[in-house]
Amino acid sequence: MGLGLIKRRRWFQAFSFLAINAYIPAWFKGEIYQGSIKGTCVPVLNCYSCPSAMGACPMGAIQNFFATARFNISIAQYQFGLYVIGFLGAVGSLVGRMPCGWLCPFGFLQELLYKIKTKKFRIPKPLTYMKYVVLVMFVVLLPLLIMDEYGFGQTWFCKWICPAGTLEAGLSLAAISPDIRGQLGFLFSWKFAILVLFIVWMIVSKRPFCRTTCPLGAIFALFNRVSLFQMVIFEDKCTLCNKCWEDCPVDIKVYEGANSPECVRCLKCVDSCKFGAVDYKFINWGQDTLAPNSKSET
Amino acid sequence: MKKRKLPLILFVLFLVIMIAGLSLGEYAYVLEKAISICLSCIGIG
């Protein structure tokens, strides 16, 4: 990937947003896209109830598997979400969190909002661990363990937290469908308040949702150190000037951990570093180009 | 050397898991959910 391509990342993000939400006629029909390709998972947080969404949100899909696991077993239907787990693991072990940096529409929105000129605040590091709690509690345990009388669980993350769903599905469908508009109540108000909170936070901090709350980002983050794609630091070239930290959309000091779980592999640091101290490579993929003084955590 | 093989092993392993899921008909299950309006996502129920 050349520097020219890295400089055009915004175009990639915009194209990805449009490609994932390409079914424009849905907006005029007041319904959601229902084509047969919609069972294909996308490696980003993009609500499948967004009218024009062409693919399935892996977080929504996996929660549905967990929420119906007991019922499915009771009717001898053995589907546990292996398709989604395998998909996420395959993407993660290939490129780690790269889809967050290059493809995710909600990540793109956060980067755009951060461009608004105002006082900025750093996010304390302990808050970045919250996304793992959200993943374990709201995506896995609660859907699996809390059942209604028929043996069905709920999609807890979608229902109580996901601001992407509120924006892409809630507000969009409310705008185009009077039926949906008529049913909005407390739950929508709660989710709308969460969305507003995050939007304000996005203006003053770098990608706060990705770093503190996104369960999909949490899954991909686990793969950053063991993915085929790896960031590399050439310690002999690094002057600790902190330009990479200043430009990083997730506020990490690249020289302290090139493959940090927080890194979204946007490669901005490769472009920012005027000393050529940051690079990337695919391991087990052709010839290893690492120099003797380079540092990679694999 | 041992550590460098891990990413490739993981990639192949998860690919196999994904194919296993597809062979169990999970694509149709995901499709069924994805083409229905998700009331939880909207904030209705």
Interface residues (C-beta under 8 A of the other chain):
Chain A: I32 Y33 Q34 G35 S36 K38 G39 T40 C41 C47 Y48 S49 A53 G55 A56 C57 G60 A61 N64 F65 Y78 Q79 F80 G81 L82 Y83 V84 I85 G86 F87 L88 G89 A90 G92 S93 L94 Q154 T155 C158 K159 C162 G165 T166 A169 G170 L173 A174 I180 Q183 L184 G185 L187 F188 S189 W190 K191 F192 F223 V226 S227 L228 I283 N284 T298
Chain B: K3 R4 K5 L6 P7 L8 L10 F11 L13 F14 L15 V16 I17 M18 I19 A20 G21 L22 L24 G25 E26 Y27 A28 Y29 V30 L31 E32 K33 A34 I35 I37 C38 S40 C41 I42 G43 I44 G45
